[in-house]
Amino acid sequence: MQSCLRNGTQLWRRRAVLATTDIPSSSRSISINPLGWVREKLAPGMAEKQSSKEVDSAKQLARQEGTGSVFESLPQAVVQQTKEAKVAKEKPTSHKYSTANFKISHRKLNMLANQITGKPIDYAILQMQFSEKRASSRIMNMLATAKDHAIRYKKLDPSRLVVFVHVTTTYAVRALENNAKVYTVALSKHDRELTSHVEVRLKGQDKALQFKESANRDYTLFDVTLPKTLSANKTLNIVFENIQTHATKPWPKIAEQRDDQALKYTTDLFVLSPYSTLVQRTKVRSLSPRIISYTEPKGVEVFTGDAAATKSGANVVYGPYKDIPVTTSDFIGQYQQPVTVHYHHDQPVLEVRKLKRAVEVSHWGANINTQDDITLHNAGPKLKGHFSRLEHQMQAYMKQSAPHVLPALTLGLPPGIRDVYYYDTIGNVSTSKLRVAPLPPKGAQRSQFSILELRPRYPLLGGWNYSFTLGWDAPLESAVSYDKKTGIYTLAVPIMTPIPGAVVNEEELQIILPEGATDVNFVTPFPGLSAVRSTHVTFLDTIGRPSITLQYKDLTIKHAQDIYVTYKVSTLAHIRKALAVATALILLFALGGIARRVDLSISPKKKVQ
């Protein structure tokens, strides 16, 4: 069964009750008020509460005088006080002030944010965070709480809030033999070429399972190692998740400036499997319920008695199909067929054609410099005709910009950065805003990001490119730790700064270490295309700096992880630059002194008496 999991969350509204207390005044009135004296002496007042001793003495006096109460003379049953056992209260499933359970999926979460701010959820939270309107903080808290609850309680993947094709295939497995240790998952050659990230786990668990990949001419097999062996007739649910890049294409391919944007997604009807399948259902879900068309399968009546495909809202369901045999060449040739879903898409389709990141570490300056050379491309429908600045300004004023137009970009940079620069091929771009988050304490997790809002020189329409350079400096302590026992420095370098909704086609990451660094090792979260060690020479260097260059392809938000580099720097290497500068200055002064004493004239100078 191939599907995308639907997630929800609850929004709780709380209210605070402030208790007021009477504070006695320390001032005293000196003037005499006759009306107050009359009110105090003649007006009825509130009787003061008697103490228990006064009540008992009054009752005893009444009994002696024979005027006691009849009820007090009757015998009273002795009431024994028993301690009730404490019962643990159950945790509430919803807030006591809530009027309804507000469940929301990632698609509706983005739709809610679009209705409020006209932007997706992450953009909406940032916009509300820095807005001066009174209701902005409440809206921001509501959106942030909805996103946080969706991630923590409903197992929502944050990467689903951006534009990628997530394919989640759930296999309900039953072992036919004892000691089953491996389950094999198959992908077609076309699907494997589109897949940039693969993760396998058990349903309801976060720990990833190990797998071994093997490919041939027509398909790719993933041998998944089960956490424990299965005996006969035991069942297990395996979740196979892969992210596809460049899997959608704009249709129509050309659109005018004010037109909507529509995409097409094509996949295979049947899931390849080396096992026989009892029931299979394929669900294709778009971010928008405006589905234009979808393919009706033909010739599959032998596997289903109902409709081969149905549409409900933003979902197109193929199946259920029953009693599907093992995938063979004959089965593929007779029944396998592509299915296409044509739907509206309300966000720009972006891709980074080339990303070149250079990270330079300096111990003398206690600084880490990061510079990104980015070539951004709008992969939406190409512009038909010419660009009209007047129409663009009118759409921006009416807040009705076309979905394929990118007017601005928001990036989350590390906290505590400084000296941020942003320029393109023409020069510095001043249409940007930066809000720097404070650097968290050492050892604490990063909870905030510095927000950079970029506005290019021109809006990025479909088929257009924009090349720019972005760089910043950060304190050395923000990314480097030192072990005094071993003398090893550990450097954490982010592979990329994710651009919301964009895939990185190619990346070249260069890490430049301090001069004289030795015992250099690095660990990557996933393998790259290549890794090359070299020497980088810059000003005031004598032997050059060790450098590591890594190549990557088809990166998504799932790949935005850290590379860890370990190295050592001796005391001599620390002072090498200072010694080089001092030696150069000494030689310069020595040469100057020698030059002053050398006589280059043809005839000797006459001495003046």
Secondary structure, 3 states (H helix, E strand, C coil): CEECCCCCCCCCCCCCCCCCCCCCCCCCCCCCCHHHHHHHHHCCCCCCCCCHHHHHHHHHHHHHHCCCCHHHHCCCCCCCCCCCCCCCCCCCCCCCCCCCCCCCCHHHHHHHHHHHHCCCHHHHHHHHHCCCCCCHHHHHHHHHHHHHHHHHCCCCCHHHHCCCEEEEEEEEEECCCCCEEEEEEEEEHHHHHHEEEEEEEECCCCCECCEEEEECCCEEEEEEEEEEEECCCCEEEEEEEEEECCCEEECCCEECCCCCCEEEEEEECCCCCCCCEEEEEEEEECCCCCEEEECCCCCCCCCCCCCCEEEECCEEEEEEEEEECCCCHHHHHHCCCEEEEEEECCCCCEEEEEEEEEEEEECCCCEEEEEEEEEEEECCCEECCCCCHHHHHHHHHHCCCCCCCECCEEEEECCCCEEEEEEECCCECCCEEEECCCCCCCCCCCCCCEEEEECCCCCECCCCEEEEEEEEEEEHHHCEEEECCCCEEEEEEECCCCCCCEEEEEEEEEEECCCCCEEEEEECCCCCCEEEEEEECCCCCCCCEEEEEEEEEEECHHHCCEEEEEEECCHHHHHHHHHHHHHHHHHHHHHHHHHHHCCCCCCCCCCCC
